[in-house]
Amino acid sequence: MLPRVYHLLTESEPFAEHDGGAISRWAAHVLRHDEDAVVLAPWADDSWGFPENRVQPIPQLLHYKRLQDFTRQKLPWGVRKHLLKSILVSATRVVGSGDVLWVHNRPEFAAVLSHSIQKQGGRLVLHMHNSHLRESDHLRQDLAPDHFVFVSKFLQTEAQSILGHLPNSTVLYNGASAEVFYPKQNPDAQKESVPMILLASRLVPEKGVHIFVAAMRLLLERGVQAVGSVVGSSGFGGSKLTGYLRDLRKQAPPNVTFHEYCVGRALGEKFRQADIFCLPSTWHDPFPLVVLEAMACGLPIVTTNSGGIPEMLTDGGGVLVSRDAVGECAEALEELICNVPLRRRMGSEAYSSFLKNYTWPAVYANYRNILRAMPS
């Protein structure tokens, strides 16, 4: 029998389809049919369809979110630790003997809670979706989870370089929904149309939106017939227009259009309207969900040879380019635009790899294996 597992989301991650981000999606899809899992979040709505007894709001996390920029930059760890204890320890007293507290992407939460959870007879898992451990040297002595989980081998290796050998760690890849993201039903219907290249993401510099826009400008100057579609906003939930995004829209060539943030089936339709997916991230992107969603839709992918992204394409399905390389990105896109058989072969490879490795049921099975392997 598996333990009861409480999943603690971050202070900026509501459990909501529209306003939540990648971690909210992970929890919704992996835990949907697991009656022994409870989601702890700053706030939640009913968009994921979970019963009320499986979602517990912790509104105090919203106060921490308001303070986090100030506290992370100016308050010493000892003061911040005290603040977090006042927020989290009482909220996680529901974790009893034999239960597991699964902390998502917040080493500081794990550092504050490890001792109290273990004293209550529970166990604590720290699931890293990003490189925040690089910023956490100051809390190394307080960080004592029972198990580490990483979304990519890249993140696991990075953590080992910081913390040393981690025998109690596992890589658990992300997934995508086959019910929402699936290939277009009539791929030949658009055979004669101008190819559409999609970038769907948070529209922030590290996702390389400016690289994509510059590459599309190069293609236009070379006379390559293609259109670019940019979908998203600066944050989850359709956040405000930033200076970066305002400049992008102002400077974008006529073969690029911008579309509003959307999620779920509306986003799936955006993927099915496309012929190629592009995400030229300029950072060590750990394991972006949008690449998996593109694979689930059978799209060939142009993305960056950086972070955990190469792990996603080990079975083919895409072209990896250097970071900040506008010319490389444009050349890779041009080859896929002009070579329809190559485009279809890569799309087929991407879809096959998704079905083999990245469906949410496969992620759930691996998640349960982690719980089974943990000592009682």
C-alpha positions in Angstrom: 0.0 0.0 0.0 1.4 3.4 -1.0 1.5 6.3 1.5 -0.7 9.3 1.5 1.3 12.1 -0.3 0.9 15.8 0.2 2.1 17.9 -2.7 3.3 21.3 -1.7 3.3 23.7 -4.7 5.3 27.0 -4.7 4.0 30.3 -3.4 3.5 31.5 -7.0 1.8 28.4 -8.3 -2.0 28.3 -7.8 -3.7 25.0 -8.5 -5.6 26.3 -11.5 -5.5 25.5 -15.2 -5.5 29.1 -16.5 -3.4 30.8 -13.8 -1.2 28.0 -12.8 2.0 27.0 -14.5 4.0 23.8 -15.3 3.9 22.5 -11.7 0.1 22.9 -11.5 -0.2 21.0 -14.8 2.2 18.3 -13.5 0.1 17.8 -10.3 -3.2 17.9 -12.1 -2.3 15.2 -14.6 -0.1 12.9 -12.5 -2.3 12.9 -9.4 -5.7 13.0 -11.1 -6.7 9.4 -10.3 -4.6 9.0 -7.1 -7.0 9.3 -4.2 -4.0 9.2 -1.8 -2.6 12.5 -3.0 -3.5 16.0 -1.7 -2.5 19.2 -3.3 -1.3 22.1 -1.0 -1.3 25.4 -2.9 -1.6 29.2 -2.2 -5.0 29.1 -3.8 -7.1 26.9 -6.1 -10.2 26.9 -8.3 -12.2 23.9 -9.6 -10.7 24.0 -13.1 -8.7 20.8 -12.7 -11.8 18.9 -11.4 -10.3 17.7 -8.1 -12.7 17.1 -5.2 -12.4 19.6 -2.4 -11.0 17.1 0.1 -7.9 16.6 -2.2 -7.0 20.3 -2.4 -5.9 22.4 0.6 -5.3 26.1 0.2 -2.5 27.7 2.2 -3.3 31.4 1.8 -0.3 32.4 4.0 1.8 31.5 0.9 0.4 34.5 -0.8 1.9 36.7 1.9 5.2 35.1 1.3 4.9 35.7 -2.4 4.4 39.4 -1.8 7.5 39.5 0.3 9.7 37.1 -1.6 11.5 39.6 -3.8 12.5 41.6 -0.8 13.3 38.6 1.5 15.3 36.7 -1.1 17.6 39.7 -1.8 17.9 41.5 1.6 16.9 39.3 4.5 19.5 36.8 5.8 18.6 33.1 5.7 18.0 32.9 9.4 15.3 35.5 9.3 13.7 34.0 6.2 13.8 30.6 7.7 11.9 31.9 10.7 9.3 33.5 8.4 8.8 30.3 6.5 8.5 28.2 9.6 5.6 30.4 10.8 3.9 29.9 7.4 4.6 26.2 6.7 5.0 24.2 9.8 1.5 24.6 11.1 0.1 24.1 7.5 1.8 20.8 7.1 0.9 19.3 10.5 -1.6 17.2 8.5 1.4 15.1 7.4 1.4 12.1 9.7 3.4 9.0 10.4 4.1 7.1 7.2 2.9 10.0 5.0 5.1 11.9 2.4 5.4 15.6 1.9 6.4 16.1 -1.7 7.8 19.7 -2.0 7.9 21.1 -5.5 10.8 23.3 -6.6 11.5 25.1 -3.3 14.7 24.0 -1.5 14.0 26.6 1.2 10.6 24.9 1.9 12.3 21.5 2.2 15.1 23.0 4.4 12.5 24.4 6.8 10.3 21.4 6.9 12.6 18.3 6.7 13.2 18.1 10.5 9.5 18.7 11.5 8.1 16.2 8.9 10.6 13.5 9.9 9.9 14.1 13.6 6.2 13.6 12.8 7.1 10.2 11.3 6.7 11.3 7.7 9.2 11.6 4.8 10.0 14.5 2.6 10.7 14.5 -1.1 12.2 17.6 -2.9 11.2 17.7 -6.6 13.3 20.1 -8.6 11.8 21.5 -11.8 14.4 24.3 -12.1 18.0 25.2 -11.1 17.1 26.9 -7.8 19.6 24.7 -5.9 22.3 26.8 -7.5 21.0 29.7 -5.5 20.7 27.7 -2.3 24.3 27.3 -0.9 23.3 29.2 2.2 20.8 26.5 3.3 22.8 23.4 2.4 23.3 22.5 6.1 19.5 22.6 6.6 18.6 20.6 3.5 17.9 17.0 4.4 15.1 15.5 2.3 14.6 11.8 2.3 14.7 11.8 -1.5 15.5 14.2 -4.4 13.6 14.1 -7.7 14.7 16.0 -10.8 12.9 16.6 -14.1 16.1 15.9 -16.1 19.5 14.3 -15.8 20.9 17.8 -16.5 19.3 19.0 -13.2 20.4 15.9 -11.3 24.0 16.4 -12.5 23.9 20.1 -11.6 22.7 19.3 -8.1 25.4 16.7 -7.6 28.0 19.3 -8.5 26.6 21.5 -5.7 25.7 19.0 -3.0 28.0 16.1 -3.8 26.9 12.5 -4.5 23.1 12.0 -4.2 22.4 8.3 -3.9 18.8 9.1 -2.9 17.8 10.8 -6.1 15.7 9.9 -9.2 15.0 11.5 -12.6 11.3 11.8 -13.3 10.6 13.3 -16.7 7.6 15.5 -17.4 4.8 14.6 -19.7 2.0 15.9 -21.9 -1.7 15.2 -22.3 -2.5 12.9 -25.3 -6.2 14.0 -24.9 -5.4 17.7 -25.4 -2.2 17.5 -27.6 -2.4 15.2 -30.6 -1.5 15.3 -34.3 -3.7 17.1 -36.8 -6.2 14.6 -38.3 -5.6 15.7 -42.0 -1.9 16.5 -42.4 -2.2 16.6 -46.2 -5.0 19.3 -46.1 -2.4 22.1 -45.7 0.2 20.6 -48.0 0.0 23.6 -50.4 -0.3 26.3 -47.7 2.5 28.5 -46.4 4.1 26.6 -43.5 3.4 28.0 -40.0 6.0 28.0 -37.3 4.7 28.1 -33.7 6.4 29.4 -30.6 4.3 28.9 -27.5 5.8 29.8 -24.2 6.2 32.4 -21.5 7.3 35.4 -23.5 10.4 36.3 -21.6 14.1 36.7 -22.8 15.3 33.3 -21.5 12.8 31.6 -23.8 14.5 33.2 -26.8 11.4 34.9 -28.3 13.7 37.6 -29.7 15.9 34.9 -31.4 12.8 33.5 -33.0 11.6 36.9 -34.2 15.1 37.7 -35.6 15.2 34.3 -37.4 11.8 34.9 -39.0 13.1 38.3 -40.2 16.1 36.5 -41.8 13.8 34.1 -43.5 11.7 37.0 -44.9 14.8 38.7 -46.3 15.8 35.4 -48.0 12.4 35.1 -49.6 11.5 31.9 -47.7 7.7 31.6 -47.5 6.7 31.0 -43.9 4.7 32.6 -41.1 5.5 32.7 -37.4 2.9 32.5 -34.7 3.9 33.6 -31.1 1.4 32.4 -28.4 1.7 33.4 -24.7 2.4 36.2 -22.3 5.1 37.2 -19.9 3.7 34.9 -17.2 1.1 32.2 -16.6 -2.5 33.4 -16.6 -2.1 36.1 -19.2 0.0 38.7 -17.4 0.6 42.3 -18.2 2.5 43.6 -21.3 6.2 44.0 -20.4 8.8 46.3 -22.0 10.4 43.2 -23.6 7.2 42.1 -25.2 6.2 45.6 -26.3 9.5 46.0 -28.1 9.2 42.6 -29.7 5.7 43.4 -31.1 7.0 46.8 -32.3 10.0 45.3 -34.1 8.5 42.1 -35.4 8.6 41.6 -39.2 5.3 41.2 -41.1 5.6 37.4 -41.2 5.2 37.2 -37.4 2.0 37.6 -35.5 1.3 37.6 -31.7 -1.6 35.8 -30.0 -3.0 35.9 -26.5 -2.2 33.4 -23.8 -4.3 30.3 -23.8 -4.3 26.9 -22.2 -5.8 23.4 -22.5 -7.7 22.6 -25.7 -7.4 26.1 -27.1 -3.6 25.7 -26.9 -3.8 22.2 -28.4 -5.6 23.7 -31.4 -2.8 26.3 -31.8 -0.3 23.4 -32.0 -2.4 21.6 -34.6 -2.5 24.6 -36.8 1.3 24.7 -37.0 3.8 22.7 -39.2 6.9 23.3 -37.1 7.6 24.2 -33.4 10.4 26.5 -32.4 11.8 27.2 -28.9 15.2 28.8 -29.0 15.8 29.1 -25.2 18.8 31.2 -24.2 19.3 29.5 -20.8 19.7 26.0 -19.5 16.0 25.1 -19.9 15.5 22.0 -17.7 12.7 20.2 -19.4 10.1 22.5 -21.0 6.6 21.1 -21.2 5.9 22.9 -24.5 8.4 20.8 -26.3 6.7 17.7 -25.1 3.3 19.1 -26.2 4.8 19.8 -29.7 6.0 16.2 -29.8 2.5 15.0 -28.8 1.1 16.9 -31.8 3.6 15.3 -34.2 5.5 18.5 -34.9 9.2 18.7 -35.9 11.1 20.9 -33.5 13.8 23.4 -33.6 15.2 24.2 -30.2 18.4 24.8 -28.2 21.2 22.3 -27.4 21.1 23.3 -23.8 20.0 22.2 -20.3 17.7 19.2 -20.4 16.4 19.7 -23.9 18.8 17.3 -25.6 17.4 14.5 -23.4 13.9 15.1 -24.8 15.1 14.4 -28.4 17.3 11.4 -27.9 15.0 9.4 -30.2 14.9 12.1 -32.8 12.2 14.6 -33.7 14.1 17.8 -33.8 17.1 19.9 -34.6 19.3 21.3 -31.9 20.9 24.7 -32.4 23.3 26.8 -30.3 22.0 29.3 -27.9 21.7 32.9 -29.1 22.4 31.8 -32.7 19.9 33.5 -34.9 21.6 32.3 -38.1 21.6 28.7 -37.0 18.0 28.9 -36.0 17.0 30.4 -39.3 18.9 27.8 -41.3 17.3 24.9 -39.3 13.8 26.4 -39.9 14.5 26.9 -43.6 15.6 23.3 -44.1 12.3 22.1 -42.5 10.2 24.6 -44.4 11.7 23.6 -47.7 12.0 19.8 -47.1 8.6 18.4 -46.6 9.7 14.7 -46.3 12.2 15.7 -43.7 9.6 17.6 -41.8 7.2 14.7 -41.8 9.9 12.2 -40.8 11.0 14.3 -37.8 7.4 14.9 -36.8 6.8 11.2 -36.9 9.9 10.6 -34.8 8.7 13.2 -32.3 5.3 11.6 -32.0 6.6 8.1 -31.5 9.0 9.3 -28.8 6.2 11.0 -27.0 4.0 7.9 -27.0 7.0 5.8 -25.8 8.3 8.1 -23.1 6.2 11.1 -22.2 2.5 10.4 -21.7 1.1 11.3 -18.2 0.2 7.7 -17.4 3.9 6.8 -18.0 5.0 9.6 -15.7 2.4 8.4 -13.1 3.8 4.9 -13.2 7.3 6.2 -12.6 6.1 8.4 -9.8 4.5 5.4 -8.1 7.8 3.5 -8.5 9.6 6.2 -6.6 7.2 6.0 -3.7 7.4 2.2 -3.6 11.2 2.3 -3.5 11.3 4.7 -0.6 12.1 3.1 2.8 9.2 3.1 5.2 
